[in-house]
């Protein structure tokens, strides 16, 4: 499923198109894609139509678009401080195969399109945002915004300037921890979370309430980079090694971002329908049977939870 780099690539692609855009029309083609919305499709359509979006924000694998209050033309930038803070947002989760594609309003739709937003942007003109989802594990929903517990910005919003309500987070996302690339991450708390308890260190990396945005691919790559066995108990990881692991996670995620994310098939693409190419840079994930790029040992694959782990037994020893 899309992990932090893939969702961030989508967020960055959508940000200039949605910020300040008015939703002229909402089309729901598959009501099951709204199963997390607290109401029927008609409610979703009515609450979005005519509203303005103020930006695109991400925490971990979640993406949301704050909705301006009131549902009137945006206040001029010079009076931005007078703009009321958003009270709700359109929340998107891509699930296993969700895509958010920008199209011309009259462009043909993908066969598996589940919802469409027709946007009117003051600079870019009319656009269409299509939510495409093969497996229908992803979702769209309107959700209330809460003030973050630490009072800091709720998530990553790129180069966007500080805006009213940037310390508000959707209720569905509030339990998710900050991610490794979040400027507001409490690093000391994150390092402590990585070393807490007897669970395998890979299980800890996948725990979105400890550190968000990391899935199977980037967990395997980060553990390989830090020379840690996936089954190493978290409580036995030294403070120095935990810091090394956190830096490895950040390095892997940044490299994946620079390469547009990881695509193994057409299920993950950016907003223009293009695939990422980080799959060509993988050292461990999916490389079973190949030589370890570092020590020459053979990369193995073992069952882990309902997934697989890929690692090198020679240089990632269980200690």
N, C-alpha and C positions, 0 to 999 in steps of 0.2 A: 504494500500500500504506500501511497505517497508519505514521505517523512519530511522533516523540517526543510531540507533544501528544495524539494519539489514544491512544497506549499509556499515557500518564500519566493520562488521563481514566479509562481502564479500571482502572489500578492503584488510583487513589484511590477508585473505586467499590467495588472488591473488598476493599480493606484492612480495613474494619470487619467485613466478613462472614467473612473467612477467618482473621483473627488470633485464635488460641486455639481454632479450630474443630477438631473431630474428624471425620475422613473415615469415615463409617459404611459407605459402599458405593461401589464404583467400577464403572462400566459403560463398556465399550469397544464402540462401535457401528461403528467404522471403523478397523481395524488400521493402515491406511496413515497415519493421523494420529500414529502412534507410531513412525514410521520412524527418528527420531533417538534413540529409547530403546534402550539396550544390552541388549535381550532381547525375548522374545515378550510378547504382550499379557498372558498369565497372570502373568508376572513383574511387570509394571507394576501389575496389580491387587493382587497379593499384597504388594508392597512399600509400597503406599499405604494399604491397608485397615487401619483402626484407628489410623492415625497422626494426630498433631496438627500443624497448620500454625502457624507463629509470626509470620507477617507477609506483606507483599507488597512486593517491591523491584523497581526498574527501573534499567537502565542503557541509554541509547539507546533502541532499539526492542525490547529484550529484557526479559522480565518473569519473575520467579521467586518461589517461595513456599518459604522454608526449612522443613524438616521437623524437628520436635522429636525430641530423643534423650534418653531412650529412648522407645519407643512406649508410653508410659504417660500417665495423666492429667497435665495440666500442673502444674508446681510452683507453689504460691501466689506471688503477686507479691512478698510480703515476702521470699521466699527466691529471688528471681530470679537472684542471683549464683551460686546453687548449680546452676542449670540448665546442663547441658553444652551447649557450642556446637554448633549443627547441623552435621552432616557431609555432608548431601545436601539437595537441593531439587528441587521440581517446577518445571521450566522450561517456559515457554510462549512460543512465537513465533507471531504472528498471520499471518505471511506476507502474501499479497495480500488475503485476504478473511476472516481469522479473527475470530471474535467470542467473547467470554466473557460469558455472560448469567446473571444471578441470577434464579431462579424459585422459586415454592413447590414443595415436593416432588411434589405431585400435578398440577402444571400441565402442559398439553399441550406436547410438545417440538416445536421447529422441525424441518421436514422434513430439513434438512441437518445435524442434530446428529451429531457424531462421537464424543463422549465425555461422560459425566456423572459428577459427584462429588456424592454425597449427604452433606451436612454437618450436624453437630450443634454448634450454637454455644451457649456457656453463657449468653449474654445474648439472642441473637436467635432461639433455637430452631432447628428444622430448616429447612434451605435446600437448594436444588439449584443447582449450578454447571454450566452447559452450555457445552461447547466446540462452536461451530458454525463450519463452514468450507465455503464453496461450492466452492472450487477445490482444496482439500486441499493447499495450499502451506504452511499453518501446521503446527504440531506441538506435541506434549506429550512430555516425557521426564523421567525422574529422572536427575539428574546429581550427581556429587561436587562438593563445595565446596573451593576452595583459598583460602589467605590471600592477600589482595591484595598486589601487589608493593610498594606504598607504605605498607601497614599502616593505611590509612584506610578508612572505610566504603565498601563495595563499590559502592553505588548509592544512588538516591534512594528513601527510605522515608517520605516525607511528614512528618507531625508525630509519628511513632512515636518513643518514647524509645529511647536506646541500649540494645541487647540483646546478649547473648553471641553471638558469631559474626557481628556486622554487618560485620566486615572480611573476610568470606569471599564468594567469587564462584564461580558455576558454571564448570566447566572450558570449557564451550562458549562462554562469554561473556568469558573472561579476556583474549582478544586484542582486545576492543572498547575503544576509547578512552572516556574519560569524556565526558559531553555538556555542552553550554554552560550548562545550568542546575544542574549538579552542584556542591554547595557545596565539594567537595574537588578541583575542577578546578584544575590548575596553569596559571594564566592565561598566564604567560610562555612555558611550553612550548607551549601551544595557539596562541599568536600566532606563535611560531617555526614551528610545523607548517603554519600557513596560508600562510606565505611561502616554504616550502621547495620547490625544484625547478621545472622548466619547465612542469609540467602546468597546464592551464587552471584558473582559480580555482574554477570550478563543480565540476570533477572533484575538486578537493581537498575542497570542502565535502561531497561525497558519499562520501568515503573514510572509512569507519567506524573505521579504525584511526588516524585523525588527530583526528577530532572526531565523536562518534556522534550518532545520532538525527535527522540532517537528511536528508531525501529531496528529490525533485524539486520538490515544491510550495514548500517552505520555503527551498530554495536559491534559486529564482527570486525569491521575495519578498524575501529578505535582500539579494541582489545589487541588486535594484531600489532598495531603501531606501538602500544604500550607494553607489549610482551607479557600480557596477562592471559591466563587460561580462563575460558568462559565460566568454568565451575569453581574458580577460586572463591572461597567464602569472603564476603565483603568485610567482615570483621577482622580478617587476617591481612588486609591490604594496608600497607603503611601509609602514613600521611604523605610522605614523599611520592610514593607510587600513585596515590589517589590524585595528587596534583598533576603528575605526569599523564595520568589517564584523562583528566579533564582537559588538559592542553591538547592531547591527541584527539579527543572528541571535537574540539573547536577547529583544529587543523583539518580534520577529515570533512567536517561540515562546510568549512569555507572553500575547500577545494571542490567539493561537490557543487556548491553554489556557483563557483566560477565556471564550472563546466555544464551548467544548466540542469543539474540533477541526474538521476539514474533512470534510464529507460531500458527495459528488457523487451517490451512489446509496445503496442499502440495505446495501452491503457493510461500511461502517463505522458502528457504533452503539455507544453506551455500554452499561454493564451492565444498564440498564433498557430497552434497545432503542431509545433516542432518538438522533437525528442531531445532529451539531454544525452550527454555522452560520457558521464562519469563511469559508466559500466566498463569503459576501456581502461580505467585507472584502478580497478579493484585488485587488492593484494590477497584477500582471503575469501570474501563472500563469493560463492559460486565457482571457486577455483579448485575444488577437491580433485585430487589426482595430479595436480600440477605442482611444480617445484616452488617452494617458498622463495619469494624474491630476495629475502634477506639471508637465509642460511642454507638454502638448497634442500631442506627437508620436504616431505610430501604433505601438502595441505589435505586435511581429512574433513569429512562431514559426519556429524553425529546428531541424533535426534535431541532436541531441546524444547521442552514444553510441547506445543503443537507446531513447532518450527524445526529448523536445523541450525546447528552451529558449524562454522567453518573456521579452522585454526590450524596452526602448525605445532604438532606435539614436540618438535625439537626445540624451538625457541619460545614457546608459550607453555612452560611446564607448570603442572599443578603442584604447588608448594605447600 
